[in-house]
Amino acid sequence: YSMHFCLSAVDDTVVAIPYGSRQVRLVLKGPDHLYLETKTLQGVKSENNLSSTGSFLVDNSSIDFQKFPDKEILRISGPLAADFTIKIHYAGAADSSVQFIFYQPIIHRWRETDFFPCSASCGGGYQLTSAECFDLRSNRIVADQYCHYYPENIKPKPKLQECNPDPCPASDGYKQIMPYDLYHPLPRWESTPWTACSSSCGGGIQSRSISCVEEDIQGHISPVEEWKCMYTPKMPVVQPCNIFDCPKWLAQEWSPCTVTCGQGLRYRVVLCIDHRGMHIGGCSPKTKPHIKEECIVPTPCYKPKEKLPVEAKLPWYKQAQELEDRAVVSEEPSFIPEAWSTCSVTCGVGSQVRLVKCQVLLSFSQSVADLPIDECEGPKPASQRACYSGPCSGDATEDTPEETELLYGSLQEFDELYDWEYEGFTECSESCGGGVQEAVVTCLNKQTRETVDETLCVTSRRPPQLLKVCSLDPCPPR
């Protein structure tokens, strides 16, 4: 269950969470403070003021509590070993808000009764069973409405059997009719289970067979003529199923061309989207739109073409594959970024933006809920990054494969990964009489400390040339 409360000074109880509940998460925002009251099944009561951050045990349930200046977070994985009541200590005039979610166990179930007394004292009658709602914790019968809370609880149908078959005495005996005679067993329609749907999506049909049956004293069921069941409507034998739309391919926008002149390639992301708009599998590979195609930039190339269009290197080609590595919503609040926007400029360095949401999967309803951003822990994924769309100069040049590799990556990621560093000096230009040494500059992978191709450092400013004087000793006379 998930609810949201705005608290006022007239009510200090937030929620009662019953014994056996799991995955409790409660967040209070505002000036007030949480505290707990518990009651075990044996009736033992206790309180806890939740005065400081920490993990502790309350009635054999492990509590994780975090206290911040403007909010408090309570987590209990459960199952709870007692009934918990979450309450509020008021601390300010402003209202507080509380959000909570927990999974409550089924504590009421239907139970079949014994057979009621016979409907007749002699000469043949009938008796039946019924169903009663049973509290699993107190072992008591409770009102039927408690069992209607759970869709999983299916109320058992009454059972009927014949009874008191001996004939009534001929003298002063009589057949006493009990008030249950209205349950006289009649033939009934019986159905087989539905067949599998003829189609997994897009609308199909399923069928079943229906027959009229009768049940004898021993509970044996046998088919009888259909006219005996005509007092009640016959159940349908076919029904529609899986009427939602089939998954279909959805092609995103094309990338810019991989060259700035002449013939190149462009790419796009193609997703398989179901009727809820979720990215899943199930689309036919035969109908998948192509993810790359040739493109021609009308600007002429000023040097001869030496080879076929250059294939885009990572990261563009990786992005053009189906996005199997997209972040998936889970039962813990997590950051879910959406797709990047197109680059803000058509040439040179621009920027891309995307929306980052804090979401949680409500497993009991298989639906996704949006939460405030501060409910998600850990670093928030970037919502803006740099992008490079080729040079803006009038001189048209054909990109080398190395340049192509950089065109559609995130410049921000390259900045963080590669950078120039001084690495020693060259040998002295003279062995005597005064010479110079030049500082050696290399492009390094900052994580592995390995030297890499200099083109990977194009987004960083190359450090200035450094020279130092060496071999100052005078040369010996020849």
N, C-alpha and C positions, 0 to 999 in steps of 0.2 A: 504494500500500500504506500502511496506517496501523497502527502498533503502539505499545504502551506497555511500557516496561521499568522495573523497579526495580533499580538497580545495586548490586552488592556488590564487595568488594575482590578477588574471585577472577577477574574478567573485565573488562578495560579496553576491549574493542571493543564499540561500540554497534551499528553497522550498516555494511555495505558497500553503497555506492550505485554501480551500474555506469555506464560510459561511455554518454553519450546520454540519461541520465535528465533529467526536467524537473520544475519546480515543487517543489523540495525545501524543506520547512519543518520545522525541528527545534527543540524547546524543552526545555532542561534546567532542572529546579527542584531546588535543594539546594546544598550547599556545594562540590561538585566543579566542574571546569572542562573545557570541550570543547577538543580539538585535532584537526587534520586530518592524514591521510596520503594522498598521491595517487600514482598510478602511471599514466603515459601508455601508449598502445598500443605505443610503442617501448621500454617498460620503464624509463623514467626516473622515479625516485622523488623525492618531496620531502615536507617537513613544514611545518605552520604552527601556532603556539601559540595563535592567537586571543586575544592579550593585552589588546586594547582595542576599544571600539566603533568601527565605521567600515565603509567599503566598499573592497574591494581585490580584486586579480586573483590567482587561484591557477590555474596551468596553463591560462591562457586562459579561465577561468570566473570571472564576476563574483560575488563573495561579499558579502552584507550581514550584518554581525554586530552584535548589541546585547548589551552586558554590564550587568547590574543586580546589586545586592547579593545578591539571592536567586534569580536565574535568568539564563539566557543564551538568546538566540534567534538561530538561524542560518537565513538564507534564500538560496537559489540558484535563479534562474529557469531557468537551463540553456539549451540542452542541455549537459550536462557534457562537457568535452573530455578527461577522463581518468577512471579509476576512483577514486572517493573512499572512504576508510575513516574513519568518525567514531569517535574514541576519547576516553577520559576520563583526566584527571589527578586523582587523588584528593586531597582537601584536608581532609576531616573524617571523623569516625566515623559520622555519620548517613548514611543512604542517600539517593541522589538518584534522581529519576524523570525519564525522557526520553520525550517523545512526538514522533513524526515521521510525515511523510507525503511521498510522492514518486511520480511516474509513471515507470515503468520501460519503456524501449523493447523491442520484440520483437527479440531478437538470435539466435533460432534459428528456422529455417523448414524445412519438408519440401521435399525435392528429388527429382524423379523420376530413377531410374537408367536406364542403357541396357538394352537387352534382354539377358537372360541367355542362355547357350548353348542350342541347340535340344534339345528333349526326346528326339530320335531322330537317329541319324546318317544315316539314309536312309529312304525309303518314307513320308515325311510325318510331321512332328512339330509341336510347338508351342514357342514361347518367350514369356517374359513379362518385364515390367518390375516394379520394386518402388519403394519410397520410402525415403529415408534422411534423418536429421536433420542439418542443416547449420548450423554456427556462422558467422554472417555476418561476425564480426570477424576470426576466425583462418583462415577459409576451410577449416575441417576438418570431417570427419564426427564427430559425437558420439553418445552413447547416445540412443535414441528418447525416453527419459523427459523430456529437456529440451524437446522439442517439444510434450509434453502439457501443459506449464504454461500455454499460451495457448489459450483456447477458439477464438480467431480462426483458429488453424492447423488446417486440415482436411487429413488425410492423403490423398494421391491414391490412387485405386483402381488396382490392377495392370492393365496393358494386355496383351493376348494377341494373338499372330499365328502363322500356320502357317509352317513352315520345312522345309528339306531334302525337297522333294516328289519328287525323282528316285527311281525304283525301286531297290531294293537289287540288287547283282549276283547273277546266277542261280547262279554257281559256288560259291565258298566265302564269298561275302559274307553278312553277317547284319545285322539291324537292331539297333543298340545303343540300348537304352532308357536315357535319362538319368533322374536322380531327380526331374525336374520334371514327369513325366507326370501327376502328380496334379492339375496345373493345366489339364488338358484343358478347352478352352472349352466351356461349355454354354450353351444358350439361357437368357435371363434376363428377369425382369420389368423393364419400363421405365415410368416414370410421368411425366405432365405436371405442371407446377407447380400448387400448390393455388390454387383460385379465391379471390377476395377474400371475407372473412367476410360472411355475410348480415346481420350486425348489428354495430354499432360497440361495443356493450356489452350486458350483460344476458344473454349467451349466444346464439350463432348457430352456423351450420354452414358448412363449406367442403368442396369436393369436388375430385376429380381423376380422370383416366382412367388405367387400367393396361392394358398390352399385353405380350404375350410376343414378344421380338425375338431375332435372331441376328446376329452380327457376322462378316463375311468377312475375308479376308486383307488387303484394302485398307482395312479399317476401316469399310466401309459397313454400315449397320444396316438390317435388313428384318424386317417382322412375320412370325411363324410361328404355327402352331396352339397354343392355350393348353395342351393336354395336355403339350407338350414342356417346359413350365416347372413342371409339377406336383410336381417333386422338391423344390421350396422353397415355403413358404406364400405365398399372394398377399397383397400389401400392401393395407391398408384404403383405400377410395375416398372415405369421408367421415370427418370428425372435428369435434368441437366446437371453438369458438373464441370469444375475447372473453367469457369466462364471468364476468368481474367485474361488480359492480353498476353500473348507469348513474348518472351524476351526478344529485343530487336537491337541491331547494330546502330550506334549513334557516333557519327564522325565529327570530330572537333575541327577547329579552323586549321588551315595549312600554315606551316612555318614560312618564314622568308626563304628565298632561294639560297642555296649554299654557296653561290658565287655572286660577285658584284658586276660581272659582265658575261655575256655569252650564255652557254648552256650549262645548267647545273641540276640539282635535285631539291625537292622540298618534301617535308614530312608532316604527318598529322597523327594525333592519337585517336584510336577507334575503340569504343567501349561497348560492352554487351549490357544493356539496361533492361531490368524487368519492369513489371507493371507498377511497382512502387517507386521506380526511379533509382533503385539500388544497382550498383555495378556488380554483376554476377556472371557466371558462365551459362551455357545452354543455347547460345546462338549457333546457327549452322555455319561451319567454316566455309562452305561453298558460296555463301552470300556475303561474306565479310568484305567491306570496301577496302581497297588497297591503301597502305599506309605511306607509300612514297610514290612520287611520279617526277618525270622530267619537267624542268621549267626553263624559260628563256628570259634573261634580263636584256632589254632592248639596247642597253649601252654597249657599243662595240668594244671588243678587246683589242688593245694596241700591240699585243705581242702574239706570235703564232700559238695556236692551241696544240699542246703536245699529247694530251691524253683525254680519255672519256670523262664525263662528269664525275667530280670527286664525291665519294660516299661520305656522308656526315659521320664524324666520329662521336664518341661519348662527349657530353652527356645527351646530345639531342636524340641519337638513335635509341638510347635507353628510354627516353621519355616517349618515343614514338611507339614502343611496344605497349601491349595492353597493361594497364596499371595494376598489376597483381600485388604490388607492394604498398598500396595505399593504406593509410592508417585505418584500423577497424575499430568501431565503437565496442567497448567492453562494459562489463558490469561495474568496473571502477571508473570514476570520472576521468576522462582523458582528453587531451587536445587533439582535435580533428581538423587538419588544414584542408581547404578546398583548393581547386586548381589555380595555378598562377594566371593572371591576366596577360594579355598580349603586351609587348614592349611599348612604352609610352612614346618612343620615337621610331622613325623609319630608318635612320642611320645614326652612327655614333653611339655614345653611351646614354642609356635611358634607365627607366626603372619599371619593375613589375610589382603588383600588389596581389594579395590574396586574403580571404577571410579565414580566420582561425577561430573555431568554436570549441567550447567546453561541453562535452556531451557524455551521457551515460545510457547504457542499454538496460531497459526494464525487462528482465528476463521473463517475468510471469505474463507480460502482454506482448513480448517481442517488439516493443516500440522504442524509439530513440527520443530522449528528452534533452532539451537544451538547459544547461546550468550556467550561473554566473561564472565569468572567467576565473575568479579567485577560488572557485571550488576545485580546480584542477591543480595538482601538485607537479613540481618539476619545471624545467625550463620551457617557456612557451615558444613554439616554432616561429621563425621569422615571418612577418607579414609583409615585408618589403625587401627587394633585392635589386641589384644592378643588372642590366642586360646590355648586350652589344649587338648592334644591327649593321655592322660593316662601316667602312670609312665614309665620310661625307665629302671628301675632296673631289674635285672634278676629274682628277686623273683616274681613269678606269684601269684597274689591274685585276689580274686573275689571282684568286687566293691560292696559296699553297695548302697542301693537306694539313700542315701544322696550324695555319691560320684558321682553316675551316674548323679544326678541332675546338678552337676558342670561340668561334662566332656565337654559338647558341648556348654556351654554358653560363653558369652564374659567376660573374666577375667577382662577386663578393666571396664565393667559395674559393676561387683561385687566390685572392688576396690573403685569405686566412691560411692557405696551404703552402704557397710558394713565395719565396722572397730572395732578394739579392743579399749576399754576404761576402765580406772580404775574407780571403783565405790565403794568407802569406804573400810573399813578393816574388817577382821574377829574379833570375840571376842578374848580377851587376853587369851593366853594358860594357864596362871596362875593367880590366884586372888591376890597373894601377892608374895613378894620375887623375883620379876623379871620374866617376860614372854615375848612372842613375838606376834605381830599381823601381818597377811599377807594381802597384798593389793588384793582385789577381782577384777579380770579382766573379763569383759563380752563382748560378741559380740553384737553390737548395729546396728539397722537400722538408718543411720544418718539423714534420712528425718523424720521418725516418732518418733525417740528416744526410740523405743521399743527394749527390749532384744529379740534376735532371736537365733536359733540354732548355736552352735559354728562352725559347718562345713561351714557356709556361710562366715566365716572370714579366710578360709584356704589360700587365696591368699595374706593376709596381715601378716606382721611379728608380732608374739605375743610379747607384751612388756615384759621386764625383771621382774623377781619376786622382789617385794619390801617388806621388813620386817622392823618393828620398835619395839623398846623395850617398854614394858608397865608394870604396876603394880609393881613399884619399891619399894613401902613401905615394910618394913620388916614384916614378918608374926608374929602374936602374939604367945607367948610361949604356948605350949600345956599343 
